[in-house]
Amino acid sequence: MTHIIDLSSPRGQSDRIDTGSTPMLTMMLLPLALAAAIEEPPTKRFDAVVSVASRSAQPAREVAGTVSLIERDRLDQTLVQDLADAVRYEPGVSAPEDASRFGIQGFAIRGLSGNRVGMEIDGVPVADGFAIGSFSNASRGAIETAFLSRMEILRGPASTLYGSDALAGVVSMRTLTPEELLANAQGDIGMRAETNALTRDGSVAVSGLSAWRGGRFEVLAGM
C-alpha cells in the first residue's frame, strides 16, 4: 500500500510526500504533519503612535527625532513610584532630585535640566520651576505616576513647537481617563488601587483612583 502525507499550514503552504509502502517512514513523518497543521498564524503587530514630536498622532517609526514611549503596562511592570523610576531605563534621561528637601525637580535630557526641558500634562504646559534660596522651591516633579496613562519623551530641541522651554527636549504625559478605568468594570464604577513596597525613606506609597459614569457625565477622582 502506498502512503501519502499532506503537509499543509495556515499560511497556504502545502507539500505532499509519498512514503511508498513503508509503514515505519509513515509513522516517522506523522509528527511533522501534525506540527504543520497546528502552526499558529503570524502575529499582527501595530506600530506605536506618538504625538510629542509633531503635535499630531503619527507612527513612532516615522518620527524624525528620538522619541521614547512609556505606557501604563511598563510602569506597572517596573514598579514605578516616582518620575525617577519611570525614566531610569531611558538613555540620556533622568529626574534629578534637590540636594536638600524638595525632592524631584523635573527632568534632565542629555545633560540639560530645569526649565530647559519642556513638560506638559494632557497637553497643558507645566509651569516653570523657581526657587527662593533654600527656603522655598516650586519644583516641577510633584506628579503622581500612579495616575499616568503614558509618557512620551522627545530628545533634542523642539522650541518651534513648544517654545523656548524645549531647548533640551519635551516630556509629554497623559493621565488615565474614566474610559480606561471603566473598560473592565461591571457597572458604572471603576477603581484602581496601588500599594508599593517601602520607599527609599522608609515610607509606604499608597494611591487610589476611581471613575464614575452617570449618563453623559463621567467623574474621575484620585488620591
PLY file of the C-alpha trace (Angstrom):
ply
format ascii 1.0
element vertex 223
property float x
property float y
property float z
element edge 222
property int vertex1
property int vertex2
end_header
0.00 0.00 0.00
1.25 3.48 -0.83
1.07 6.14 1.89
0.87 9.86 1.03
1.19 12.54 3.72
-0.05 16.07 3.01
1.93 18.73 4.91
-0.05 21.98 4.94
-0.08 25.08 7.13
-2.46 28.01 7.73
-0.17 30.17 5.58
-1.24 28.28 2.48
1.98 26.31 2.05
1.46 22.64 1.14
3.72 19.68 0.38
2.84 16.06 -0.42
5.24 13.26 0.48
4.96 9.74 -0.94
6.28 7.30 1.68
5.82 4.29 -0.54
4.84 1.14 1.22
6.99 1.61 4.34
4.78 1.97 7.44
7.78 2.94 9.60
8.51 6.00 7.43
4.85 6.96 7.66
4.98 6.91 11.46
8.16 9.00 11.48
6.67 11.71 9.26
3.32 11.86 11.05
4.53 14.29 13.81
5.73 16.68 11.09
2.29 16.67 9.52
0.64 17.37 12.87
3.06 20.20 13.67
2.39 21.85 10.32
-1.36 21.56 10.80
-1.35 23.32 14.20
1.15 26.01 13.25
-0.01 29.35 14.64
-0.73 32.15 12.17
1.70 35.08 12.19
1.05 37.72 14.86
-0.02 41.09 13.52
1.87 43.95 15.16
0.81 47.57 15.27
3.23 50.48 15.34
3.24 52.65 18.45
1.64 56.05 17.85
3.12 59.21 19.40
2.26 62.90 19.14
5.02 64.69 21.06
7.28 65.16 18.03
4.80 66.97 15.79
1.71 67.61 17.99
-0.20 65.21 15.76
-0.53 61.44 16.02
1.90 59.51 13.84
3.72 56.15 13.98
6.86 56.30 16.12
8.99 54.83 13.33
8.12 57.80 11.09
9.23 60.44 13.61
12.40 62.28 12.64
13.58 62.86 16.22
14.42 60.43 19.01
11.20 59.56 20.83
10.53 57.09 23.65
7.10 55.82 24.66
6.41 54.55 28.18
2.94 53.07 28.58
0.95 52.12 31.68
1.79 48.42 31.41
5.50 49.17 31.59
5.05 51.50 34.57
3.27 48.68 36.41
5.81 46.01 35.46
8.78 48.09 36.65
7.07 49.04 39.96
7.38 52.77 39.33
6.91 55.01 42.38
8.04 58.39 41.06
9.33 60.14 37.94
12.90 58.98 38.59
11.74 55.35 38.48
9.71 56.00 35.33
12.74 57.10 33.27
15.53 55.07 34.87
15.82 52.82 31.80
15.74 55.69 29.27
19.18 56.57 27.83
20.11 60.21 28.34
17.08 60.96 30.53
16.90 61.31 34.31
14.85 63.02 37.02
17.34 64.74 39.37
16.46 65.40 42.99
17.08 68.53 45.02
20.06 68.25 47.33
18.03 69.41 50.32
14.40 68.53 50.99
12.39 69.43 47.89
12.53 66.12 46.05
12.48 65.61 42.29
12.88 68.85 40.34
11.76 67.70 36.91
13.66 66.04 34.08
17.15 66.24 32.61
17.70 65.33 28.95
21.23 64.93 27.60
22.72 67.00 30.40
20.25 69.89 30.32
17.65 70.18 33.06
15.30 72.56 34.82
13.23 74.88 32.65
15.24 73.87 29.58
13.10 70.72 29.36
9.52 71.24 28.25
6.86 69.41 30.26
3.14 69.04 29.67
0.29 67.06 31.18
-2.70 66.28 28.96
-1.49 68.94 26.52
-1.24 71.68 29.18
2.30 73.05 29.78
3.70 72.62 33.29
4.68 75.94 34.87
8.36 76.79 35.15
10.04 75.94 38.41
11.62 78.58 40.62
13.43 78.72 43.94
13.94 81.35 46.64
17.21 80.38 48.22
16.91 77.32 50.42
13.55 78.33 51.89
11.19 77.67 49.00
11.33 75.63 45.84
8.45 75.29 43.37
9.62 72.13 41.63
8.10 70.53 38.54
8.35 66.97 39.80
5.29 66.78 42.06
3.46 64.42 39.70
1.76 61.21 40.86
2.89 58.48 38.47
0.01 56.21 39.54
-2.36 58.49 37.61
-0.38 58.40 34.35
-1.54 56.50 31.29
1.58 57.07 29.18
4.70 59.20 28.82
6.28 60.39 25.58
9.85 61.69 25.66
11.35 63.71 22.81
15.12 64.17 22.94
16.50 67.25 21.21
15.41 70.86 20.63
11.71 71.40 19.96
11.36 75.15 20.52
9.47 75.61 17.25
6.55 73.58 18.61
6.85 74.08 22.37
8.58 77.42 22.88
11.91 78.29 24.47
11.43 75.82 27.34
12.01 72.89 24.99
15.71 73.52 24.39
16.72 70.03 25.57
13.53 68.17 24.69
9.98 67.55 25.83
8.28 65.15 28.23
4.58 64.80 27.45
2.43 62.93 29.97
-1.15 61.70 29.69
-3.31 60.83 32.67
-5.73 57.93 32.89
-9.22 58.64 31.62
-12.56 57.44 33.02
-12.96 55.26 29.91
-9.75 53.39 30.76
-10.85 52.68 34.32
-14.39 51.72 33.28
-13.27 49.48 30.41
-13.25 46.34 32.59
-15.83 47.46 35.15
-19.06 45.53 35.65
-21.17 48.66 36.14
-20.71 52.42 36.23
-17.89 52.48 38.79
-14.26 51.61 38.11
-11.42 51.62 40.62
-7.65 51.26 40.63
-5.55 50.90 43.79
-1.78 50.67 44.09
0.45 49.91 47.06
4.22 49.82 46.71
6.88 48.44 49.00
8.96 50.58 51.32
10.44 53.58 49.53
13.96 54.92 49.99
12.96 56.99 53.03
11.20 54.06 54.71
7.61 55.06 53.92
4.88 53.15 52.10
3.41 54.53 48.88
-0.36 54.13 48.55
-2.55 55.59 45.80
-6.09 55.14 44.55
-8.10 56.23 41.53
-11.81 55.82 40.85
-14.15 56.68 37.99
-17.93 57.02 37.86
-20.26 57.30 34.89
-23.79 58.66 35.05
-25.49 59.18 31.74
-23.42 61.63 29.73
-21.28 62.61 32.72
-18.04 61.00 33.88
-16.11 61.77 37.06
-12.51 60.85 37.87
-11.06 61.21 41.38
-7.74 60.14 42.87
-5.65 60.38 45.99
0 1
1 2
2 3
3 4
4 5
5 6
6 7
7 8
8 9
9 10
10 11
11 12
12 13
13 14
14 15
15 16
16 17
17 18
18 19
19 20
20 21
21 22
22 23
23 24
24 25
25 26
26 27
27 28
28 29
29 30
30 31
31 32
32 33
33 34
34 35
35 36
36 37
37 38
38 39
39 40
40 41
41 42
42 43
43 44
44 45
45 46
46 47
47 48
48 49
49 50
50 51
51 52
52 53
53 54
54 55
55 56
56 57
57 58
58 59
59 60
60 61
61 62
62 63
63 64
64 65
65 66
66 67
67 68
68 69
69 70
70 71
71 72
72 73
73 74
74 75
75 76
76 77
77 78
78 79
79 80
80 81
81 82
82 83
83 84
84 85
85 86
86 87
87 88
88 89
89 90
90 91
91 92
92 93
93 94
94 95
95 96
96 97
97 98
98 99
99 100
100 101
101 102
102 103
103 104
104 105
105 106
106 107
107 108
108 109
109 110
110 111
111 112
112 113
113 114
114 115
115 116
116 117
117 118
118 119
119 120
120 121
121 122
122 123
123 124
124 125
125 126
126 127
127 128
128 129
129 130
130 131
131 132
132 133
133 134
134 135
135 136
136 137
137 138
138 139
139 140
140 141
141 142
142 143
143 144
144 145
145 146
146 147
147 148
148 149
149 150
150 151
151 152
152 153
153 154
154 155
155 156
156 157
157 158
158 159
159 160
160 161
161 162
162 163
163 164
164 165
165 166
166 167
167 168
168 169
169 170
170 171
171 172
172 173
173 174
174 175
175 176
176 177
177 178
178 179
179 180
180 181
181 182
182 183
183 184
184 185
185 186
186 187
187 188
188 189
189 190
190 191
191 192
192 193
193 194
194 195
195 196
196 197
197 198
198 199
199 200
200 201
201 202
202 203
203 204
204 205
205 206
206 207
207 208
208 209
209 210
210 211
211 212
212 213
213 214
214 215
215 216
216 217
217 218
218 219
219 220
220 221
221 222
